[in-house]
Amino acid sequence: MTIDTHALGFGYGEKAAYATNPWESRGRLYEEGSSPTRSEFQRDRDRIVHATAFRRLKHKTQVFIAQDGDHYRTRLTHTIEVAQIARALARALKLDEDLAEGVALVHDFGHTPFGHTGEDALHEVLLPYGGFDHNAQSLRIVTKLERRYADFDGLNLTWETLEGLVKHNGPLMTPDGKGIQGPVPRPILDYCEIHDLEIASYASLEAQVAAIADDIAYNTHDIDDGLRSGYLTFDMLEEVPFLAKLMTEVRARYPHLEASRFTNEIMRRQITRMVEDVIAVSQQALAEIKPRNVADIRAAGRIIATFSPEMAETDKLIKQMLFKRIYRHPDIMRIRAGAAQIVTDLFRAYMENPREMQSHYWVDHIAGLAIAPKARHVGDYLAGMTDTYAISAHKRLFDQTPDLR
C-alpha cells in the first residue's frame, strides 16, 4: 500500500480531529487537580514509569530467561521498544503521543515471572478461583495493588489510559454482553461496575497503535534473540518470503557484512516495512471512515491500526516459524517445565502457609480469609515476582529448585 506522506504528522504540531484530547479527558476515578506543566496523559505516563511494577519488568522473562545472557530482551526492554514504535505511529497519524506511549508502557504490567509459561502455570492453579489473565492483572495493579499515593490505591490513571490498557486488542464483549473471547475476567467486570470502561466498544486509535506496536516489536526482537541464541539460523529465515527478500536486499548492498550487522540490517528493515504498512492501512481506513472525533473511532466497528492482508500473512508466517523453531524447541520446553514447577510449588506453599509471603503487605490478614480471596492474594503476590525473586523464594522453601539454564 502507498503512504500519503503529506498527511504524516512528523512534527509536534496540530493533532488530528480523531486524536484523543488530553484536555477533554473523562477524568480519573479519584478527582485530582490538574497540572500547570503537564497534560493528563503526560502525568499518566510519568506515573507508569515511576511505578514499582515498571521496575520489576527489568527481571521478567520475555522469551529467554535473563540469566542466559545480558543481551536478550527482558519484559522491560520489550516494553521500551513497543513504546518507541507506538510513539512513532502516533506521530505519523497525528495522535496524542503521550497516551500511545503510556498504554504501551503499561500493557505488560500484569505479566508473571517466566513469561507466558508463568502465566499459564498461574492460570492453571487459579482456575478454581477465576483463573489468571495478565491483562486483567495489569488493571488490578494500576487500580488497586500499587501502593504509592496517600489518597488512593493504584495509580489513579485517566479513563482513556485505562480504556487503552483493557481494550487495546479490541472490545471484550458484544453489545448484548457476551464475552468475545470467552468470559470477561472478573477483575475487569468488577472495576467497570465503579468506573465503566465501555468494554463493548473499540478503544482509541492511540491504544490501537500501541497494540500493533507490540506485534511489530516482538516479531522482530524474537528473531534477533533467536539468532543470537542459535535456535534460529539465517537459512531458517528463508522459510518466510518477506524475510528472505529482506536478506536478499541486505546481501546485495553489503555482500561481506559480518553476522551481527547483517542481523541488525534485517531487523531495522523489518520494523520499517511493518510500520509503513500500518500507517498506509490506517490512512486508508481513516479516509473511508472520515472520523470527526475520537468517538467516531470507538464506534467504527473495526480495528483501524492494523496490517494489510499481505503483511498479516507475513505476521502469521513469522509467528509460525518462531513457535516451531524457538517457543517449542525441546531445550525451551525443558526450561518452561522447570519454570512452571517453580510457580506451582510456590502457589501451593503460600496457600498452605501465607506467612511465607514475607513481603506481602497483607500477610497478617491473609490467613483468616476464605479460600478464594486468599488464592487471589497469593496470585497477586506471585504475579508481581521477578524471575530472580521467584527462583530465590523457591530455593528458600524447597530442597531442590529446577535449573533454568
LODRENMI-785492 format. One record per residue (C-alpha): residue number from 1; residue in one letter; x, y, z. Coordinates in nm, 4 decimals, m for minus. Layout:
     i   aa          x          y          z
   NUM    a          X          Y          Z
...
This chain:
     i   aa          x          y          z
     1    m     0.0000     0.0000     0.0000
     2    t     0.1052     0.3615    m0.0551
     3    i     0.1508     0.6103     0.2279
     4    d     0.0148     0.9645     0.1948
     5    t     0.3310     1.1482     0.3018
     6    h     0.1517     1.4839     0.3041
     7    a    m0.0772     1.3588     0.5816
     8    l     0.2013     1.2393     0.8083
     9    g     0.2410     1.4170     1.1402
    10    f     0.6179     1.4137     1.1667
    11    g     0.6274     1.7277     1.3789
    12    y     0.4870     1.8150     1.7183
    13    g     0.2166     2.0424     1.5789
    14    e    m0.1564     2.0160     1.5385
    15    k    m0.3209     1.6826     1.6122
    16    a    m0.5895     1.5181     1.4036
    17    a    m0.9562     1.5686     1.4894
    18    y    m0.9830     1.1989     1.5789
    19    a    m0.6898     1.2129     1.8224
    20    t    m0.7696     1.1819     2.1928
    21    n    m0.7584     1.5257     2.3527
    22    p    m0.5963     1.5218     2.6990
    23    w    m0.7761     1.8448     2.7900
    24    e    m1.1088     1.6697     2.7350
    25    s    m1.0268     1.3570     2.9333
    26    r    m1.3101     1.1780     3.1094
    27    g    m1.1014     1.2136     3.4216
    28    r    m0.9855     0.9839     3.6987
    29    l    m1.1746     0.7660     3.9427
    30    y    m1.0482     0.9872     4.2253
    31    e    m1.0687     1.3524     4.1288
    32    e    m0.7413     1.5431     4.1318
    33    g    m0.6349     1.8932     4.0405
    34    s    m0.4757     1.9489     3.7006
    35    s    m0.1067     2.0176     3.6418
    36    p     0.0103     2.3540     3.5052
    37    t     0.3038     2.1907     3.3238
    38    r     0.1851     1.8512     3.2006
    39    s    m0.1191     1.7158     3.0195
    40    e    m0.3251     1.4444     3.1872
    41    f    m0.1707     1.1786     2.9615
    42    q     0.1810     1.3005     3.0358
    43    r     0.1036     1.2607     3.4043
    44    d    m0.0217     0.9069     3.3402
    45    r     0.2932     0.8160     3.1516
    46    d     0.5115     0.9552     3.4310
    47    r     0.3204     0.7632     3.6978
    48    i     0.3600     0.4440     3.4974
    49    v     0.7367     0.4897     3.4618
    50    h     0.7752     0.5541     3.8354
    51    a     0.5639     0.2541     3.9374
    52    t     0.7178    m0.0433     4.1157
    53    a     0.5606    m0.2735     3.8562
    54    f     0.7532    m0.0949     3.5811
    55    r     1.0885    m0.1544     3.7517
    56    r     1.0048    m0.5210     3.8053
    57    l     0.9830    m0.5709     3.4289
    58    k     1.3628    m0.5499     3.4230
    59    h     1.3890    m0.9008     3.5685
    60    k     1.0912    m1.0656     3.3998
    61    t     1.1367    m1.3007     3.1053
    62    q     1.0381    m1.2076     2.7525
    63    v     1.1410    m1.5344     2.5809
    64    f     1.4834    m1.6264     2.7144
    65    i     1.5455    m1.6433     3.0884
    66    a     1.7568    m1.3386     3.1773
    67    q     2.0349    m1.5467     3.3307
    68    d     2.1009    m1.6963     2.9873
    69    g     2.2700    m1.3723     2.8791
    70    d     2.2732    m0.9988     2.9324
    71    h     2.1793    m0.9111     2.5751
    72    y     1.8470    m1.0942     2.5497
    73    r     1.5296    m0.8882     2.5739
    74    t     1.3562    m0.8732     2.9076
    75    r     0.9974    m0.7665     2.9590
    76    l     1.1286    m0.4147     3.0275
    77    t     1.3380    m0.3778     2.7116
    78    h     1.0489    m0.5227     2.5120
    79    t     0.8172    m0.2632     2.6662
    80    i     1.0527     0.0212     2.5781
    81    e     1.0733    m0.0997     2.2174
    82    v     0.6927    m0.1199     2.1979
    83    a     0.6643     0.2343     2.3341
    84    q     0.9119     0.3656     2.0760
    85    i     0.7189     0.2114     1.7869
    86    a     0.3827     0.3230     1.9299
    87    r     0.5081     0.6776     1.9607
    88    a     0.6357     0.6750     1.6013
    89    l     0.2993     0.5506     1.4742
    90    a     0.1124     0.8067     1.6847
    91    r     0.3225     1.0907     1.5494
    92    a     0.2742     0.9797     1.1895
    93    l    m0.1038     0.9621     1.2365
    94    k    m0.1196     1.2914     1.4330
    95    l    m0.2394     1.1268     1.7541
    96    d    m0.1615     1.2021     2.1164
    97    e     0.1855     1.0521     2.1538
    98    d     0.1803     1.0566     2.5337
    99    l    m0.1349     0.8436     2.5523
   100    a     0.0003     0.5954     2.2969
   101    e     0.3270     0.5724     2.4863
   102    g     0.1533     0.5346     2.8217
   103    v    m0.0622     0.2457     2.7007
   104    a     0.2479     0.0794     2.5536
   105    l     0.4454     0.1226     2.8756
   106    v     0.1718    m0.0214     3.0981
   107    h     0.0426    m0.3021     2.8740
   108    d     0.2637    m0.5763     3.0260
   109    f     0.2452    m0.4802     3.3947
   110    g     0.0422    m0.7917     3.4729
   111    h     0.2857    m1.0453     3.3301
   112    t     0.4156    m1.3077     3.5695
   113    p     0.7752    m1.4220     3.6109
   114    f     0.8959    m1.6572     3.3356
   115    g     0.6844    m1.5050     3.0590
   116    h     0.3819    m1.6871     2.9231
   117    t     0.4984    m2.0069     3.0956
   118    g     0.4456    m1.8446     3.4341
   119    e     0.1101    m1.7075     3.3226
   120    d    m0.0083    m2.0500     3.2066
   121    a     0.1018    m2.2123     3.5324
   122    l    m0.0626    m1.9463     3.7466
   123    h    m0.3834    m1.9659     3.5448
   124    e    m0.3912    m2.3419     3.5984
   125    v    m0.3660    m2.3237     3.9786
   126    l    m0.6088    m2.0293     3.9962
   127    l    m0.8651    m2.1891     3.7659
   128    p    m1.0982    m2.2888     4.0526
   129    y    m1.0949    m1.9234     4.1671
   130    g    m1.1492    m1.7462     3.8355
   131    g    m0.8176    m1.8128     3.6631
   132    f    m0.5485    m1.5625     3.5714
   133    d    m0.5291    m1.3145     3.2844
   134    h    m0.2301    m1.0813     3.2518
   135    n    m0.4409    m0.8001     3.1033
   136    a    m0.6816    m0.8121     3.3961
   137    q    m0.3836    m0.8287     3.6309
   138    s    m0.2404    m0.5129     3.4745
   139    l    m0.5677    m0.3395     3.5575
   140    r    m0.5543    m0.4695     3.9167
   141    i    m0.2025    m0.3362     3.9545
   142    v    m0.2764     0.0174     3.8358
   143    t    m0.6131     0.0455     4.0139
   144    k    m0.5507    m0.1482     4.3347
   145    l    m0.2129    m0.3087     4.4017
   146    e     0.0364    m0.0247     4.3555
   147    r     0.0722     0.1464     4.6937
   148    r     0.2431     0.4816     4.6384
   149    y    m0.0064     0.7619     4.6894
   150    a    m0.1586     0.8918     5.0117
   151    d    m0.5076     0.9478     4.8702
   152    f    m0.5748     0.6269     4.6774
   153    d    m0.4593     0.2752     4.5923
   154    g    m0.3178     0.2186     4.2456
   155    l    m0.2035     0.4967     4.0129
   156    n    m0.5404     0.6675     3.9542
   157    l    m0.4829     0.6836     3.5796
   158    t    m0.7209     0.8588     3.3430
   159    w    m1.0187     0.6812     3.1923
   160    e    m0.8525     0.6911     2.8499
   161    t    m0.5325     0.5177     2.9640
   162    l    m0.7297     0.2504     3.1499
   163    e    m0.9522     0.2030     2.8450
   164    g    m0.6422     0.1577     2.6301
   165    l    m0.4928    m0.0897     2.8750
   166    v    m0.8047    m0.3065     2.8830
   167    k    m0.9251    m0.2756     2.5211
   168    h    m0.6085    m0.2208     2.3127
   169    n    m0.6703    m0.5543     2.1354
   170    g    m1.0339    m0.4716     2.0686
   171    p    m1.3691    m0.4952     2.2521
   172    l    m1.4024    m0.7590     2.5234
   173    m    m1.7738    m0.8200     2.4837
   174    t    m2.0554    m0.7836     2.2339
   175    p    m2.3179    m0.5100     2.2763
   176    d    m2.5532    m0.7705     2.4287
   177    g    m2.2994    m0.8573     2.6985
   178    k    m2.1392    m1.1781     2.5713
   179    g    m1.7629    m1.2228     2.6032
   180    i    m1.5943    m1.2155     2.2634
   181    q    m1.3108    m1.4497     2.3607
   182    g    m1.4752    m1.6324     2.6457
   183    p    m1.5889    m1.4854     2.9770
   184    v    m1.4547    m1.1391     3.0562
   185    p    m1.2139    m1.1665     3.3525
   186    r    m1.3850    m1.0848     3.6793
   187    p    m1.1366    m0.8085     3.7828
   188    i    m1.2280    m0.6138     3.4679
   189    l    m1.6023    m0.6577     3.5251
   190    d    m1.5663    m0.5567     3.8899
   191    y    m1.3776    m0.2408     3.8007
   192    c    m1.6266    m0.1474     3.5282
   193    e    m1.9045    m0.1506     3.7874
   194    i    m1.7486     0.1551     3.9526
   195    h    m1.5721     0.3111     3.6506
   196    d    m1.7268     0.1943     3.3231
   197    l    m1.4589     0.1416     3.0579
   198    e    m1.7203     0.0607     2.7915
   199    i    m1.5679    m0.2751     2.7053
   200    a    m1.8136    m0.3431     2.4214
   201    s    m1.6642    m0.0645     2.2072
   202    y    m1.3292    m0.0219     2.0367
   203    a    m1.0525     0.1776     2.2025
   204    s    m0.8924     0.4998     2.0874
   205    l    m0.6534     0.4959     1.7943
   206    e    m0.3702     0.5661     2.0404
   207    a    m0.4444     0.2331     2.2116
   208    q    m0.4674     0.0580     1.8762
   209    v    m0.1223     0.1740     1.7666
   210    a     0.0175     0.0514     2.0998
   211    a    m0.1317    m0.2921     2.0313
   212    i     0.0086    m0.3277     1.6796
   213    a     0.3433    m0.1893     1.8017
   214    d     0.3557    m0.4855     2.0423
   215    d     0.3252    m0.7286     1.7498
   216    i     0.5906    m0.5467     1.5463
   217    a     0.8318    m0.5340     1.8382
   218    y     0.8188    m0.8944     1.9493
   219    n     0.8127    m1.0383     1.5973
   220    t     1.1345    m0.8515     1.5293
   221    h     1.3248    m0.8895     1.8535
   222    d     1.2343    m1.2563     1.8994
   223    i     1.4031    m1.3208     1.5648
   224    d     1.7031    m1.1178     1.6801
   225    d     1.7254    m1.3069     2.0109
   226    g     1.6643    m1.6361     1.8313
   227    l     1.9603    m1.5741     1.6015
   228    r     2.1736    m1.4734     1.8995
   229    s     2.0815    m1.7939     2.0832
   230    g     2.1469    m2.0223     1.7877
   231    y     1.7933    m2.1599     1.7803
   232    l     1.7404    m1.9667     1.4575
   233    t     1.9724    m1.9512     1.1580
   234    f     1.9642    m1.7283     0.8517
   235    d     1.8684    m2.0341     0.6458
   236    m     1.5605    m2.0806     0.8663
   237    l     1.4525    m1.7227     0.7979
   238    e     1.4263    m1.8181     0.4311
   239    e     1.1047    m2.0028     0.5279
   240    v     0.9321    m1.6612     0.5346
   241    p     0.9343    m1.4944     0.1901
   242    f     0.9231    m1.1457     0.3448
   243    l     1.2393    m1.2153     0.5472
   244    a     1.4072    m1.3870     0.2534
   245    k     1.3506    m1.0747     0.0448
   246    l     1.4984    m0.8525     0.3156
   247    m     1.8086    m1.0712     0.3361
   248    t     1.8497    m1.0549    m0.0414
   249    e     1.8345    m0.6757    m0.0247
   250    v     2.0954    m0.6566     0.2508
   251    r     2.3311    m0.9017     0.0813
   252    a     2.3068    m0.7105    m0.2463
   253    r     2.4046    m0.3849    m0.0780
   254    y     2.6515    m0.5279     0.1766
   255    p     2.7908    m0.8540     0.0330
   256    h     3.0570    m0.9036     0.3016
   257    l     2.8753    m0.7911     0.6150
   258    e     2.9507    m0.9615     0.9470
   259    a     2.6669    m1.1604     1.1053
   260    s     2.5760    m0.9161     1.3837
   261    r     2.5485    m0.6201     1.1462
   262    f     2.3655    m0.8350     0.8914
   263    t     2.1081    m0.9255     1.1560
   264    n     2.0555    m0.5634     1.2538
   265    e     2.0106    m0.4554     0.8918
   266    i     1.7383    m0.7180     0.8509
   267    m     1.5637    m0.6206     1.1742
   268    r     1.5602    m0.2468     1.1070
   269    r     1.4120    m0.3071     0.7622
   270    q     1.1518    m0.5396     0.9099
   271    i     1.0378    m0.2763     1.1592
   272    t     1.0327    m0.0048     0.8933
   273    r     0.8266    m0.2080     0.6457
   274    m     0.5779    m0.3141     0.9124
   275    v     0.5401     0.0389     1.0488
   276    e     0.4911     0.1814     0.7000
   277    d     0.2334    m0.0885     0.6258
   278    v     0.0318     0.0007     0.9375
   279    i     0.0458     0.3710     0.8541
   280    a    m0.0794     0.3108     0.4997
   281    v    m0.3611     0.0819     0.6142
   282    s    m0.4611     0.3275     0.8874
   283    q    m0.4638     0.6198     0.6464
   284    q    m0.6873     0.4275     0.4056
   285    a    m0.9270     0.3284     0.6844
   286    l    m0.9423     0.6843     0.8139
   287    a    m1.0182     0.8113     0.4636
   288    e    m1.3077     0.5641     0.4438
   289    i    m1.4483     0.6277     0.7913
   290    k    m1.3855     1.0046     0.7982
   291    p    m1.3911     1.0234     1.1791
   292    r    m1.4701     1.3677     1.3180
   293    n    m1.3598     1.2866     1.6712
   294    v    m1.2381     1.0029     1.8921
   295    a    m1.5970     0.8887     1.9495
   296    d    m1.6167     0.8018     1.5793
   297    i    m1.3037     0.5866     1.6203
   298    r    m1.4666     0.3941     1.9056
   299    a    m1.7859     0.3498     1.7073
   300    a    m1.6147     0.2480     1.3816
   301    g    m1.6800    m0.1220     1.4403
   302    r    m1.3303    m0.2211     1.3252
   303    i    m0.9634    m0.2032     1.4118
   304    i    m0.8081     0.0846     1.2189
   305    a    m0.4381     0.0434     1.3052
   306    t    m0.3626    m0.2984     1.1651
   307    f    m0.1662    m0.4831     0.8968
   308    s    m0.2646    m0.5158     0.5341
   309    p    m0.3747    m0.8679     0.4315
   310    e    m0.0284    m0.9287     0.2830
   311    m     0.1548    m0.8157     0.5966
   312    a    m0.0910    m1.0054     0.8163
   313    e     0.0068    m1.3213     0.6288
   314    t     0.3738    m1.2385     0.6869
   315    d     0.2987    m1.1835     1.0563
   316    k     0.1329    m1.5264     1.0678
   317    l     0.4289    m1.6965     0.8977
   318    i     0.6783    m1.5305     1.1327
   319    k     0.4812    m1.6450     1.4370
   320    q     0.4632    m1.9992     1.2986
   321    m     0.8390    m2.0016     1.2496
   322    l     0.9033    m1.8674     1.5994
   323    f     0.6756    m2.1294     1.7566
   324    k     0.8356    m2.4091     1.5576
   325    r     1.1978    m2.3057     1.5972
   326    i     1.2059    m2.1359     1.9385
   327    y     0.8974    m2.1468     2.1587
   328    r     0.8516    m2.5233     2.1141
   329    h     1.2187    m2.6168     2.0934
   330    p     1.2975    m2.9102     2.3310
   331    d     1.5506    m2.7018     2.5259
   332    i     1.2999    m2.4207     2.5762
   333    m     1.0254    m2.6682     2.6686
   334    r     1.2507    m2.8206     2.9355
   335    i     1.3160    m2.4761     3.0822
   336    r     0.9460    m2.3935     3.0637
   337    a     0.8606    m2.7088     3.2573
   338    g     1.1022    m2.6078     3.5325
   339    a     0.9645    m2.2535     3.5452
   340    a     0.6075    m2.3841     3.5672
   341    q     0.7099    m2.6103     3.8556
   342    i     0.8539    m2.3139     4.0462
   343    v     0.5294    m2.1153     4.0105
   344    t     0.3112    m2.4144     4.1020
   345    d     0.5253    m2.5101     4.4035
   346    l     0.5232    m2.1544     4.5361
   347    f     0.1461    m2.1223     4.4984
   348    r     0.0870    m2.4400     4.6968
   349    a     0.3375    m2.3413     4.9650
   350    y     0.1836    m1.9963     5.0112
   351    m    m0.1698    m2.1334     5.0180
   352    e    m0.0630    m2.3735     5.2919
   353    n     0.1203    m2.1064     5.4900
   354    p     0.0507    m1.7487     5.3738
   355    r     0.3006    m1.6090     5.6235
   356    e     0.5759    m1.7344     5.3938
   357    m     0.4851    m1.4361     5.1729
   358    q     0.7074    m1.2255     5.3917
   359    s     0.6927    m0.9054     5.1850
   360    h     0.3198    m0.9107     5.1053
   361    y     0.1609    m0.6011     5.2568
   362    w    m0.1496    m0.8007     5.3646
   363    v     0.0365    m1.1001     5.5049
   364    d    m0.1084    m1.0601     5.8574
   365    h    m0.4646    m1.0748     5.7233
   366    i    m0.4493    m1.3434     5.4559
   367    a    m0.4536    m1.6498     5.6794
   368    g    m0.8064    m1.5713     5.8004
   369    l    m0.9567    m1.5203     5.4543
   370    a    m1.1830    m1.7629     5.2715
   371    i    m1.0005    m1.9796     5.0187
   372    a    m1.0988    m1.7819     4.7046
   373    p    m0.9811    m1.4357     4.8198
   374    k    m0.6738    m1.5974     4.9753
   375    a    m0.5912    m1.7597     4.6416
   376    r    m0.6304    m1.4248     4.4649
   377    h    m0.3857    m1.2604     4.7066
   378    v    m0.1379    m1.5427     4.6507
   379    g    m0.1836    m1.4952     4.2764
   380    d    m0.1173    m1.1216     4.3096
   381    y     0.1996    m1.1916     4.5053
   382    l     0.3260    m1.4482     4.2565
   383    a     0.2404    m1.2377     3.9522
   384    g     0.4382    m0.9483     4.0968
   385    m     0.7548    m1.1549     4.1358
   386    t     1.0521    m1.1194     3.9085
   387    d     1.2262    m1.4291     3.7746
   388    t     1.5123    m1.3809     4.0176
   389    y     1.2861    m1.3357     4.3195
   390    a     1.0777    m1.6427     4.2316
   391    i     1.3893    m1.8581     4.1995
   392    s     1.5247    m1.7229     4.5295
   393    a     1.1907    m1.7809     4.7067
   394    h     1.1760    m2.1375     4.5769
   395    k     1.5297    m2.2106     4.6956
   396    r     1.4376    m2.0836     5.0412
   397    l     1.1324    m2.3096     5.0679
   398    f     1.2391    m2.6230     4.8811
   399    d     1.5416    m2.8507     4.8834
   400    q     1.5664    m2.8653     4.5046
   401    t     1.4939    m2.5905     4.2521
   402    p     1.4778    m2.6567     3.8774
   403    d     1.7779    m2.5412     3.6772
   404    l     1.6524    m2.2924     3.4193
   405    r     1.9631    m2.2909     3.2029
